[in-house]
Amino acid sequence: MLVSSDHARLVGRTLTEQRDYIVDIATLHTRDELLRRFGGNRVLLRQVEKWLGFHGRRLRRPAESIDIVMCGLEFRKRRIRRSRPVARRRPLDPKVAPQERG
C-alpha cells in the first residue's frame, strides 16, 4: 500500500527504488492519510507506527510540510552525496617546473 501511494513517486522512480526506501515513504504520510489508505484499520496503523519507531522514525505531523520532511530523509542525503562531482586532481608532470605550471 505504501509503494502505491503518491508519496512513493516523490522518493523513487522505479518500484525497486521505492521498495528500498519504504521507511522514507512511510514517514511522508500523516496518521489520517494512512488511516484512509488502510480503510480505517487502526491496528495496521499502529503496526506501521511501531515499525517506524523501530527504525527511529515517525509519521509526518499534519502541520509539517512534506518538503521539510523530505529534506531530512536518508534517501535524499545518499543521492546528494552520490551526485556531487568528485574533485579530480590533474597528475603533475615532473618535467614541468613549478613556475611553468598554471
Secondary structure in CASP SS format (residue, H / E / C, confidence):
PFRMAT SS
TARGET T0000
AUTHOR 0000-0000-0000
METHOD secondary structure of the structure
MODEL  1
M C 1.00
L C 1.00
V C 1.00
S C 1.00
S C 1.00
D H 1.00
H H 1.00
A H 1.00
R H 1.00
L H 1.00
V H 1.00
G C 1.00
R C 1.00
T C 1.00
L H 1.00
T H 1.00
E H 1.00
Q H 1.00
R H 1.00
D H 1.00
Y C 1.00
I H 1.00
V H 1.00
D H 1.00
I H 1.00
A H 1.00
T H 1.00
L C 1.00
H C 1.00
T C 1.00
R H 1.00
D H 1.00
E H 1.00
L H 1.00
L H 1.00
R H 1.00
R H 1.00
F C 1.00
G C 1.00
G C 1.00
N C 1.00
R H 1.00
V H 1.00
L H 1.00
L H 1.00
R H 1.00
Q H 1.00
V H 1.00
E H 1.00
K H 1.00
W H 1.00
L H 1.00
G H 1.00
F H 1.00
H C 1.00
G C 1.00
R C 1.00
R C 1.00
L C 1.00
R C 1.00
R C 1.00
P C 1.00
A C 1.00
E C 1.00
S C 1.00
I H 1.00
D H 1.00
I H 1.00
V H 1.00
M H 1.00
C H 1.00
G C 1.00
L C 1.00
E H 1.00
F H 1.00
R H 1.00
K H 1.00
R H 1.00
R H 1.00
I H 1.00
R H 1.00
R H 1.00
S H 1.00
R C 1.00
P C 1.00
V C 1.00
A C 1.00
R C 1.00
R C 1.00
R C 1.00
P C 1.00
L C 1.00
D C 1.00
P C 1.00
K C 1.00
V C 1.00
A C 1.00
P C 1.00
Q C 1.00
E C 1.00
R C 1.00
G C 1.00
END
